[in-house]
Amino acid sequence: MDYNYVESLAINAKQGDEKSKELIIKEFESYISSLSRNTFIYGYDVSDIKSECYKTLFTCLKLYNFKNHRFVAYAINGIKQHLHYLIRSDNYRSIFEGKKVFSLLDNDEDSLICDDITAEESICNQSDYDFLSKLINNLSEDEKELISFIFYNGNSAKDYSRLKNIPYTTVIYRRDNILRKLHSHFLEVNV
């Protein structure tokens, strides 16, 4: 990639030249193809990742200030940072969404019940609930108290941290560890 050529294309594209935008796409095509083939984000296929990269490329072009940066470095950093953001948000979301999550609240069952539930599903749900109750009973008293305070009583982790005079980050860390512990035991039996 000729950096000076791409720089001049970026300046022209910034001034509204559509042909320059097309040429910038061609210049970045091999980089974006390689990056999207070598990147895995749950829920995205290669073409989705390419689309995200091109979207970020155009955002970089729109925000680019040629007095402060070189466009190639600016665009590559922008694309990489956006992909890292997507990966981070996927990792964060996977803790609280998707197939890895189970509910600890009784009142959620009422909102999820529909007429299509078979007797077999109902029995499985009841056995999962019973097993989860046993797992919770095997926790230490502090862990049970935290689970009860946050999930059963509907309070926030911030309220618990104030009540116990514990740093908020410690409460979040403990809550996540308890959920991971319950989740791993739950999966061991249900695999």
C-alpha positions, -999 to +999 in steps of 0.1 A: +000+000+000+014+034-010+008+056+020+013+089+002-012+078-025-038+067+001-032+100+019-040+120-012-070+099-018-082+105+017-078+142+013-098+141-020-125+119-005-128+142+025-136+170+000-163+149-016-147+130-044-166+097-048-140+081-070-113+086-043-136+067-018-139+038-042-101+037-046-096+038-008-119+008-006-097-010-031-065-001-013-079-015+020-096-045+005-068-070+011-062-058+046-098-060+056-103-094+039-073-108+058-083-093+091-119-105+088-108-140+079-086-142+110-110-126+135-137-146+153-167-128+169-196-149+181-227-142+160-207-126+131-196-144+099-167-132+077-190-109+056-204-093+087-170-086+100-160-071+066-191-049+067-181-037+102-146-029+089-158-010+059-183+009+081-154+018+104-132+028+075-159+053+063-163+066+099-125+071+100-126+089+067-154+112+080-136+120+112-101+122+097-080+154+102-051+153+077-032+179+098-029+155+128-025+120+115-015+098+086-047+083+072-035+047+068-024+044+104-055+062+116-078+039+097-060+007+107-061+017+143-098+026+141-107-007+124-087-027+150-101-008+179-137-013+166-131-051+162-116-052+198-147-034+210-170-059+193-150-088+208-151-072+243-188-065+242-194-101+230-173-115+260-192-092+284-226-101+269-219-138+270-217-138+308-253-125+310-270-136+278-273-166+256-270-203+263-247-199+292-272-182+315-299-196+338-324-177+359-324-175+397-357-158+400-390-176+406-411-148+392-394-151+357-410-185+353-445-170+351-435-147+322-418-175+303-446-201+306-466-206+275-492-231+264-468-251+243-448-265+272-449-303+272-450-325+303-414-335+296-402-299+295-421-291+327-404-320+345-370-310+332-376-274+343-387-286+377-356-309+381-333-280+370-350-257+396-346-284+423-310-289+414-303-252+414-319-249+448-295-276+461-265-259+446-275-226+462-279-244+496-244-257+492-230-222+490-214-205+520-236-183+542-220-151+528-226-163+492-262-173+500-267-139+516-254-121+485-275-142+461-306-137+482-300-099+486-294-093+450-315-118+431-344-128+454-350-095+472-343-074+440-317-051+455-287-038+437-251-047+442-245-011+451-270-014+480-252-045+492-218-028+491-232+001+512-249-022+536-218-044+542-193-015+538-175-035+510-162-019+478-187-022+449-161-039+427-156-066+453-193-072+454-195-075+416-164-098+416-180-121+443-214-121+425-198-131+392-177-158+409-208-172+426-227-172+393-197-189+375-195-215+402-233-223+400-231-223+362-202-247+361-219-272+385-251-268+366-234-276+333-216-307+348-249-324+355-268-312+324-242-322+298 
